[in-house]
Amino acid sequence: MILKKHTGYRYSAHTILLGTSTIHAIERGMARGLGTILGVLVLSVILLFSIPTPVAVILMGIAALFTEALVGANYAIAVVFITIQVILMNGLASQNLTINIAFPRVIDVAMGIVIAIIGLFVLGQRTASALLPNVMAEVVRKEATLFHYLFSENQYKDDVYQKNTAMNLSVKLNNMTQVYNAANGELFSDKTLIQNYYPSLFALEEISFMLNRAMANEDRLTINEQLMGEYLAIFENIAKHFELNTELEIKILPDLPQYNYIQSAMMNIQHNGFRERDKNV
């Protein structure tokens, strides 16, 4: 733990760093700073009237109610009520209900924001964008594994293996989407390059959907070893394209009985890889 355990600013820093991307985290930092300042201003007006302890307790309850109601809808406004609640709690605990108790809170939040922003710039500049191609390659290989299981002439039948493989693919797909969104929200990433991956990402989701449909079809047709080899080779070519940033030559795939959407999606990935190469030349 880099931040000291009993310092107030570490909570602000941690909350900001929970953002799903660099830009989102910076937005959370701005919202937290603005909400804290507004909360202190509102509380300053309230404390001018020298409120008694029972009234302070009621105000804490109202602030907690609004915090729960607004934290998911508008973080900045929720922080206003969080600030009021925390400062009143500290004031009651120290028996000092004056605006002076707000200053440590403002300092802690400001320090937390600064530390979090520095951390984002130093540690997390392009993490997700660097990971995205490898994550997509993992999805391709997992889809190839499931494709072979479903369409092989060997007609494998293992419910546990099938369930585990499908679940693993689902996890990898969700991870791929999260990494893409994070990469697209990074401050210094090449947005055009990241967004060029989206058609391939969408095609991989289509393939997964069709594989799940095939899984539910007990009467699906199998394919011979030659056709299986062609498809598996293209799966691996696509994975290598993402993983090693190699050129992806377009190979025409034969039709796939019953599930031509898989063939169409794989062709789309190849065409998209070809367009990516042309844009980078």
N, C-alpha and C positions, 0 to 999 in steps of 0.2 A: 504494500500500500504506500504510494508516494505521498499522499496527503496525510497529515497527522490525524489520528483517530478522533480526537475530541475537539476538532476545530469546526466552526459552523460553516465556513466557506466550502468545505468538501462536499456538503450536501447539494449546494448550488451547482458545483462543478459536475457532480455525478448526474444530476437531473438534466443538465444541458447535454452531456455526452450521451444520453440515451436517445438522442435524435437519430433517425434512420439514415441520415446522410450528413455531409458537411454543411450543406446549405440549411437543412432542417435544423441541425444543432445550433447554427448561428441564429436562426429565427427564434428558437427556444430561448437562447441567451438574451436576445433583444426583448422578447416578451417578458422574461423574468425580471430584467432590469426595469422596464417600464412599469410592470405591475407592482414591483416593490416601491418605486418612487410614488406612484399614485396611492398605494396603500398607506404609506407614511403620511402623505398629505391629508388623506381622509381622516386618519386617526389623530393627526395634529388638531384638526378642527374639533373632533369629538372630545379630546382631552382638555380643550380650553374650558369646558364646562365642569371640570373636576367631578367626574362621574363617580358614584359610590360603587362599592364592590359588587353588589347584586346586579346592578345595571351592566357592569363589565362582563359578568358571567353570562348574562343574557345576550350581549353583543357577540361574545365568543361563540355561543350556540348558533346565532344567526349567521355569523361568518362561516362556520363549519358547514351549515346547510347550503349556503350559496357556493361554497367551494366544491362540494360533491355534485351540485347541479351543473356547474359550469366548467369543471376541469376537462371534460371531454369535448365541450363545444368551443370554448375560447380560453386558451391557456393564460393569456395576459390578464383577462378580467378575473380568472380564478386566483391568480397570484395576488391580486389586490386583497381578496378576502383571506387568503393564506397569511399574508403579511399582517393584517389586522389581528387575526386569530393568534399568531405566534407572539406578537409583541404584547398583546393583552395578557397572554398566558405568562410570559416572562415578568410582566409588571405585577401581576397578582402574586407570583411566587416570591418576588423580591420586595413586595409591599411598597412599590414605587411606581404608581400610575402617572408618570409624566412622560413627555415626549422624549426626554433624554434617553429612555430605554430603547428608542428606535434606532439610534445612531450605530450601535454595534451590529444590528441586523443589516443596515444599509451597507456597512463596510464589508461584512461577511459575504453578502450577495455580490457586491462589486468585485471582490477578490476571487470569488468562485467563477464568475463570468470570465474574468481575465485569464485565469488558470486554464479553464476549459477551452477557450478560444486558442490560446497558445498551444495546448495539447492537440487540438484539431489541425492546426497548421503544421506542427512538427511531426506528428505521428500518423495522421490519417489523410494525407493529401490525395493519394490515388490508390488506396488499398483495394477498393471494390472493383475499379476498372481494370486493375492488374489481375484480379482473380477471375473475372467474368469468362474469358475464353476457356480456362481450365474447367470451370464449373459446367460450361456448356458441353465440353468434351466428355465429362463424366456422365451427363444425361444421355448423350448419343450412345455411349458404350453400354449403358444400362438398358436402353431401348433395344440395342442389338441383341443383348442377352435374352430379353423377353421375346423378341421377334423369333429368334432361333427356337426357343422353347415352344412357342405357339404353332409355328408353321413347319417344323421339321417333319420329315417322313417317319422319324422314329416315334412320333406321337407320344411324347412324354405325358405322364399323368401323375403329378405330385402336388396335391392341393396346398401343402405347407410351403413348399418351394415357390409355387406360383403366387401365393398370398404374400410371402416375404419379399419376393422380387418386385411385385407390383407396389407394395408399400414403400420399398426402398426407392423406387422410381418416383413415386409421388413426393417423397421427401426431397429428392434431388431437384425435381421440377420447382417445388416451392422455394427451395434455396436459390435456384437460378433466377427466379423472378425477383426475390428480395435483393440479390446481388446486383441485378440489372437496375432496379430502382435506386439502390444506393449509389451505383456508379454514375447514373444519370443525374444524381443530386450532388456529386462532388464538385468542389469549387474550381479545381484546376484540371479536371478531366476533359478530354476532347469529346464534346457533346455529339458532334457529327459522327465520329467513329463509333461511339457507344450506340447511338440510335440506328446505325447501319446494321447492328446485330439484331434489331427487333424482328424483322421478317423471318430470320432463321429461328429465333426464339419462339415465335408464334407457330412456325412449322413443326418444331419439336413438340409443342403442346398438342398440335393436331395428331401427330404420330402417336403420342401417348394415349390420346382419347380413342383412337382407332384400335390400338392394342388392347385397351380395356374392353372395348366392344367385342373384339375377337375372343378375348378371354371368357366372355359370357356366352359365347356361341359354341356349343358342343359339336355342332355339325360343320365347323369351319373346314375349308379345304387346305390340304398341305401342299408343299411345293417340292420339286425334285432337288437333288443336291447341287446341280449346276446353277439353277436359279437362286437357291439359297446362298451359294458362294458369291454370286454377283451382288446380291443385296448386302451381305455381310461385308464385302470388300468396300462398297460405297459407304456403309456406316463408318467403317474404320478410316476411310479417306476423309470423311467429314470431321471425325474426331481429331485426326492429325492436323487438319486445316485450322481448327480452333486452337489446339494445344501448341502447335509449333509455328503457327502463322505461315503455313506453306500455301502455295498456289493450289487451287481446287479446280481441276479440269472437269468439264461437264461430261459425264458418262450417261448414255441413254439407258434407262432401266426398263426391262420388259414389264408387261402388265402383271399385276398381282391379283389372282382370282379372289373375288368378293371384296377385296380391300384396296382398290386402286387409289384411294385417298392417301394411303401410305406412300405409294409410288409417286404421286403428285407432290406430296409434301417434301420428299427427298429430292425431287427434281428442283423444287423451289429453293431449297437450301443451296444446291449446287449453283443455280443461276445467281442467287444472292451473293455467294462467295465469289463468283466470277465478276460481278459488278463491283464488289468491294475492292478487288484487285485493280480494276480499271480506274477507280476513283483515287487509289493511292499511287498510281503511276505518275 
